[in-house]
Amino acid sequence: MLIRGKRAIYEYLKRLGENGKGKMKTSKEAAQLIFIDCAPYRARSIQYWANFWLQHNRLPVSRQGRHQKTIRLIDDEDIAEECHI
C-alpha cells in the first residue's frame, strides 16, 4: 500500500488544480490510474491520505488486521478458573 498510496497522492495533488476539477472527480481519476479495482472508497481514501500527508508529511498507520478476530476460551474467567483447578 505504501508505494501505491504515495503514487495515488502524487497523482491526486498533481491533477487537483487542473481546469477547475473538484476533489472527488480528481481523486476518482487518480484511483483509476493506480488501482485495479476502482471502487468509490478508493477515491475517498486518496483524499484522506492526501490531507494526512499534507498535515503530517507521512501516510497514516494502517490498523487493518491488528484486531483479535476470535474469542479465546482462556479469556473467559470461568473457564480459566476451571483450568486452574
Buried (B, 14 or more C-beta within 10 A) or exposed (E): EEEEBBBBBBBBBEBBEEEEBEBEBBBBBBBEEBBEEBEEEBBBBBBEBBEBBEEEEEBEEEEEEEEEEEEEEEEEEEEEEEEEE
